[in-house]
Amino acid sequence: MLQSLFPTRVVFHQVPTTGRSDAVVQEFVRLEKTPLDLRHVPVPEVSVFIQLRAEFPWLEETISVLDHACMLARRGNGILRLPPLLLVGPTGIGKTSLLRRFCELAEVPYLVISAGGASDSMVLKGASRVWSTAQPGAVIRLIQQTEMANPIIIIDEVDKCGSGNQNGNLIDTLLQLIEPSSAAMWHDEFLLGRADLSAVNYLMTANRSDQLSGPLLSRVRTVRQGFMCSKDLLRALPQAVAQVAQSYGWPAEQIPVMDPLTAQRIVRASKDLRKLYRAVEVWLRIIAENEDRQDAGRVVH
C-alpha cells in the first residue's frame, strides 16, 4: 500500500536551549529529530462526507472541495493534505462549524484562531524567549501537544484581521506558512530553531474577500457560499434542536419533536443559523417551563 511510504515526518530539527531551559523548552527538545505521525485520510472517507452533507447540505460546494482533496490524497500516499482553503460567505451560515465538524469527523487535531481584530502575528510566530511570559507559536505548539505533523489550523474571520505591524502582520506571516517552501524552513521566535511546518493544513473563513490582499487570494482556493434560504434553515432545524438540548445535558429520549407549525414559525423568524439556534433555545425553555408548572401542579394535588 502506498499509504505506508511516508508515515512520519521530522518537524523539530533544532531546538537550542540558549536563554531558557524551563519545562516549555524541554518539551520541544524531547521531540528534536523525532519522526512525528502524519494523519492519513479517514477510512472510509465517504462516511465523513455523507455525515457532513446530512448536517450542512447548504454548504455543498465547500464539502465537495474537501471531499475531492481527500480523494486525491487517498489515491496518492494516503496522507491528509488539503489545499489552503478560503470559505467566503455571510455571517451565520455555519462556515466555521462546518470546518470544525470536518476535523472532528476526520479525527484530525485542529485549532481555531480568531483573526478578528488581531493586530500582529505573535500568535503564529511565537514570542521571543527574552520575555518571561513568552510562548511558542500556536502552530508548533499544537504539533508538540498532539505529536502529529499535519494538523489543521482554522483561521476564522481572516478578513477582519487588524493592520498593525508592531510585531509583524498576521497575514504576512500566514503567507509564509501556507507556502510549502518557506514553511519547511520555519523559524519560530520562541523555538530559536528550524521547524518543518510544510505538512500543516490551513482552512480560512471570511465574510467578504474584497478586503483581502492579492497575494493571499492567489495562494488559496476560494469557495463562495450565499445566504441560507428557508429550505436550508428547515433542514438544519432538527440538528439545531438536538445540539441545543444536548448542550444542556438533555437525554436523547427526552428531546422533544417540534411540530410542523412551530417549525415554520421559527424558520420564518430566523435569517441565519445563529438566530435559528437562539429561537430553538427559547422554544426548549418554554417547554421546560411548562413541564415544571405541570410537575408543580401534580405535587400540590
Stockholm file with secondary structure:
# STOCKHOLM 1.0

chainA/1-301         MLQSLFPTRVVFHQVPTTGRSDAVVQEFVRLEKTPLDLRHVPVPEVSVFIQLRAEFPWLEETISVLDHACMLARRGNGILRLPPLLLVGPTGIGKTSLLRRFCELAEVPYLVISAGGASDSMVLKGASRVWSTAQPGAVIRLIQQTEMANPIIIIDEVDKCGSGNQNGNLIDTLLQLIEPSSAAMWHDEFLLGRADLSAVNYLMTANRSDQLSGPLLSRVRTVRQGFMCSKDLLRALPQAVAQVAQSYGWPAEQIPVMDPLTAQRIVRASKDLRKLYRAVEVWLRIIAENEDRQDAGRVVH
#=GR chainA/1-301 SS CGGGSSCEEECBCCCCCTTCCSHHHHHHHTTTTCEEECCBCCSSHHHHHHHHHHHCGGGHHHHHHHHHHHHHHHHTTCBCCCCCEEEECCTTSCHHHHHHHHHHHHTCCEEEEECTTCCSSHHHHCCCTTSTTCCCCHHHHHHHHHTBSCCEEEEETGGGCCCCCTTCCHHHHHHHHHSHHHHTTEECTTTCSEECCTTCEEEEEESCSTTSCHHHHHHSEEEECCCCCHHHHHHHHHHHHHHHHHHTTCCGGGCCCCCHHHHHHHHHHCSSHHHHHHHHHHHHHHHHHHHHHHHHHHHHC
#=GC SS_cons         CGGGSSCEEECBCCCCCTTCCSHHHHHHHTTTTCEEECCBCCSSHHHHHHHHHHHCGGGHHHHHHHHHHHHHHHHTTCBCCCCCEEEECCTTSCHHHHHHHHHHHHTCCEEEEECTTCCSSHHHHCCCTTSTTCCCCHHHHHHHHHTBSCCEEEEETGGGCCCCCTTCCHHHHHHHHHSHHHHTTEECTTTCSEECCTTCEEEEEESCSTTSCHHHHHHSEEEECCCCCHHHHHHHHHHHHHHHHHHTTCCGGGCCCCCHHHHHHHHHHCSSHHHHHHHHHHHHHHHHHHHHHHHHHHHHC
//
